[in-house]
Amino acid sequence: MELMVSSWLPTAGQAMGGVAIIAILIGLVLIGLFAKWGSYWVQAYMSDADVSMASLVAMSFLRIDQRMIVTSKIMVRQAGLPIDGNSGMSTARLQAHTLAGGDVTNVVKAIIAAHRANIDLDFDRACAIDLAGRDVLRAVQTSVSPRVIHCPKEAEDGKTTLSAVAKNGVELLVGARVTVRTNLTQLIGGATEETIIARVGQGIITAIGSAKSHMDVLEMPSQISAGAMAHGLDANTAFTIVSIDIADIDVGENIGARLQSDQADADIRIARASAEIRRAEALAEEQKMKAKVTENRAAFVLVEAKVPAAIADAFRAGQLRSERQVIESTRPRPSHRRMHDER
């Protein structure tokens, strides 16, 4: 028994050799880990960014860019922002946002810029804005430094002015510059700059249309922007309108005169059509009367044709008398008393 047990137990040299092999394997593993992720871990450790080697290994399996996460954590740490797991930008939260399809670097830069400008923007809201498809960094930059939008936006046909008509019918061609600042509280779900351009254009056209004369607008262009600003054009949008400035204003054609001319031409055409109708009716009535005259003449000719036949019939019947007989027949006959007295 003792011989069997002694044969299975390793000797001191064998034990030392096994330990050495295990140590070498562990060393090789550590060297491999350090060779692949050591630079990131050292960089994070030296910057106190709180990124563990286990997190780096897990990111490798999750196919997450370790350099991006480490760089973002260092930026957050150097900016003095919290990196704890509860409310700060921890490694796990950055990994979760990356796996959700977000841009971690853009979010971190936006939060740092907002922190420097004393703008209230936490990590959750920034991630929500980023996942909604908005450029959160650009939104913060626009909030800090307002952006200028041209109204109207240059179209494909090259049109860069709005056309509006005053009450006196004169057209004005207006171009405006709208200065806007991002409203971070309404950035999610708020209307985009196309809505701002459309509303500002509508406000400018309304303001010009309410002016009595185009000269009033030319004398005081500020009334256009004042009238447009009074309608709350930035409601339910992702921007806050700082100012509306009229950059260009030109006089177009006299729309009112052209419309009046067109109306006069239309009235003339209507009058001519009515006169033509009356002329046609008169001609038709004239032709009708001519037809009646011809008909009466024909009837007269027929009657005249019957006269000779009637005279002939009268001769045959002895109904025609001489002139003397006619005269005697027309004399009054004396009464019997008168005849007796004469006798």
KAJO-V148267 format. One record per residue. PHI is phi in degrees with one decimal (999 if undefined). NEAR is the number of other ideal C-beta (glycine too) atoms within 12 Angstrom. Layout:
# KAJO-V148267
((PHI | NEAR) (PHI | NEAR))
This chain:
# KAJO-V148267
((999 | 7) (-61.8 | 8) (-65.9 | 8) (-66.7 | 8) (-65.7 | 9) (-66.9 | 10) (-73.9 | 10) (-84.7 | 11) (-76.4 | 12) (-74.2 | 14) (-81.3 | 12) (-62.8 | 10) (-66.5 | 10) (-64.6 | 13) (-63.4 | 13) (-64.3 | 13) (-65.6 | 14) (-63.8 | 15) (-62.5 | 15) (-64.2 | 14) (-64.4 | 14) (-62.1 | 14) (-63.7 | 14) (-64.5 | 14) (-63.1 | 14) (-62.8 | 14) (-61.9 | 15) (-63.9 | 14) (-62.4 | 16) (-64.1 | 17) (-64.1 | 14) (-63.8 | 16) (-63.1 | 21) (-68.3 | 19) (-66.8 | 15) (-89.1 | 19) (-121.2 | 30) (-63.8 | 20) (-62.5 | 19) (-66.0 | 35) (-65.9 | 31) (-63.3 | 18) (-62.2 | 22) (-67.2 | 33) (-65.6 | 22) (-68.2 | 16) (-96.3 | 22) (56.8 | 15) (-91.6 | 34) (58.9 | 26) (-122.7 | 40) (-86.2 | 23) (-66.4 | 26) (-62.5 | 15) (-65.4 | 29) (-65.1 | 33) (-64.5 | 22) (-63.8 | 20) (-64.2 | 33) (-65.8 | 21) (-71.4 | 13) (-84.7 | 19) (58.7 | 11) (-106.6 | 29) (-70.6 | 21) (-65.2 | 35) (-59.7 | 23) (-65.4 | 26) (-66.9 | 42) (-63.6 | 39) (-62.8 | 24) (-65.3 | 42) (-63.4 | 42) (-64.5 | 31) (-61.2 | 30) (-64.3 | 38) (-65.6 | 29) (-68.4 | 19) (-80.1 | 24) (82.1 | 14) (-92.5 | 31) (-70.7 | 20) (-124.7 | 33) (-76.2 | 17) (-79.4 | 17) (-84.4 | 11) (-121.0 | 13) (-92.7 | 25) (-91.8 | 41) (-78.9 | 27) (-62.8 | 38) (-63.5 | 26) (-68.8 | 33) (-66.0 | 42) (-63.8 | 31) (-62.8 | 24) (-68.0 | 33) (-65.8 | 29) (-65.4 | 20) (-77.4 | 18) (96.1 | 13) (-89.2 | 32) (-103.3 | 27) (-63.9 | 40) (-60.7 | 29) (-64.2 | 29) (-65.3 | 41) (-63.4 | 42) (-62.3 | 30) (-65.7 | 45) (-66.4 | 42) (-64.8 | 31) (-63.5 | 30) (-65.3 | 32) (-64.3 | 26) (-68.2 | 17) (-94.8 | 20) (58.3 | 11) (-103.9 | 27) (-76.6 | 14) (-145.0 | 34) (-92.8 | 23) (-66.5 | 35) (-63.9 | 21) (-67.4 | 26) (-63.6 | 42) (-65.5 | 31) (-63.6 | 25) (-64.0 | 38) (-67.2 | 34) (-72.0 | 23) (-76.4 | 22) (95.6 | 17) (-93.4 | 33) (-82.9 | 23) (-67.7 | 42) (-66.2 | 28) (-65.3 | 24) (-64.1 | 43) (-67.0 | 37) (-61.8 | 24) (-69.0 | 32) (-68.6 | 32) (-79.0 | 23) (-118.8 | 17) (-56.0 | 20) (-109.3 | 25) (-103.4 | 23) (-115.1 | 37) (-85.5 | 28) (-127.0 | 41) (-82.2 | 32) (-69.4 | 25) (-59.2 | 14) (-85.3 | 14) (-66.9 | 7) (-83.0 | 8) (84.0 | 9) (-75.0 | 16) (-123.0 | 21) (-133.2 | 30) (-94.2 | 37) (-106.2 | 25) (-136.1 | 37) (-121.2 | 31) (-77.2 | 32) (-66.9 | 20) (-82.6 | 24) (89.0 | 26) (-91.6 | 30) (-84.9 | 28) (-122.0 | 38) (-103.9 | 29) (-122.4 | 41) (-123.8 | 31) (-130.3 | 43) (-118.1 | 28) (-107.6 | 40) (-94.6 | 28) (-125.3 | 35) (-127.1 | 31) (-66.5 | 42) (-100.3 | 29) (-64.5 | 34) (-70.2 | 21) (-113.7 | 25) (-66.4 | 35) (-85.1 | 23) (88.7 | 16) (-80.8 | 25) (-68.9 | 22) (-87.7 | 26) (-68.8 | 31) (-61.7 | 18) (-67.7 | 26) (-60.9 | 41) (-62.1 | 34) (-64.9 | 22) (-68.5 | 33) (-64.1 | 43) (-61.0 | 33) (-63.6 | 23) (-64.4 | 35) (-64.9 | 44) (-63.3 | 31) (-66.3 | 23) (-64.5 | 37) (-69.6 | 43) (-64.9 | 29) (-84.9 | 23) (-76.7 | 30) (-68.9 | 16) (-142.9 | 21) (-68.4 | 32) (-67.0 | 17) (-63.5 | 22) (-71.1 | 36) (-66.2 | 23) (-71.6 | 14) (-139.2 | 19) (-65.1 | 29) (-64.7 | 20) (-68.3 | 26) (-67.9 | 40) (-66.0 | 32) (-65.1 | 21) (-66.9 | 28) (-72.2 | 38) (-68.6 | 26) (-75.5 | 16) (-101.9 | 21) (59.6 | 15) (-71.4 | 36) (-96.8 | 33) (-68.3 | 17) (59.3 | 19) (-118.5 | 30) (-85.1 | 35) (-132.7 | 37) (-117.3 | 29) (-76.3 | 37) (-84.3 | 25) (-160.4 | 24) (-124.0 | 38) (-115.9 | 27) (-80.6 | 34) (-90.9 | 26) (-151.4 | 21) (-146.5 | 32) (-130.8 | 22) (-91.2 | 25) (-94.1 | 23) (-86.7 | 18) (-84.7 | 18) (-65.9 | 25) (-62.4 | 20) (-64.5 | 17) (-65.3 | 17) (-65.2 | 18) (-64.2 | 15) (-62.2 | 16) (-62.8 | 14) (-66.5 | 15) (-63.4 | 14) (-62.1 | 14) (-65.3 | 14) (-63.0 | 14) (-62.4 | 14) (-65.1 | 14) (-66.3 | 14) (-63.1 | 14) (-63.6 | 14) (-64.6 | 14) (-65.5 | 14) (-64.1 | 14) (-64.1 | 14) (-63.7 | 14) (-64.7 | 14) (-62.7 | 14) (-63.9 | 14) (-65.0 | 14) (-64.9 | 14) (-62.4 | 14) (-63.9 | 14) (-66.3 | 14) (-62.1 | 14) (-62.8 | 14) (-65.4 | 14) (-65.2 | 14) (-61.0 | 14) (-64.1 | 14) (-66.6 | 14) (-60.4 | 14) (-61.9 | 14) (-64.2 | 14) (-67.7 | 14) (-63.0 | 14) (-62.0 | 14) (-63.9 | 14) (-64.1 | 14) (-62.0 | 13) (-63.3 | 13) (-66.2 | 14) (-59.9 | 14) (-66.3 | 12) (-80.8 | 14) (-63.5 | 14) (-58.1 | 12) (-63.6 | 14) (-66.5 | 16) (-64.7 | 14) (-62.3 | 13) (-63.4 | 14) (-68.6 | 14) (-61.5 | 13) (-65.7 | 11) (-84.9 | 11) (68.1 | 10) (-86.4 | 12) (-89.0 | 15) (-118.5 | 15) (-77.4 | 10) (-69.5 | 10) (-65.7 | 10) (-63.7 | 13) (-68.0 | 11) (-67.7 | 10) (-64.2 | 12) (-71.0 | 12) (-90.4 | 11) (-70.6 | 10) (-76.0 | 8) (-83.5 | 10) (-73.0 | 12) (-80.3 | 10) (-68.9 | 10) (-64.5 | 9) (-64.4 | 11) (-65.5 | 10) (-72.3 | 9) (-66.0 | 9) (-62.1 | 9) (-71.6 | 8))
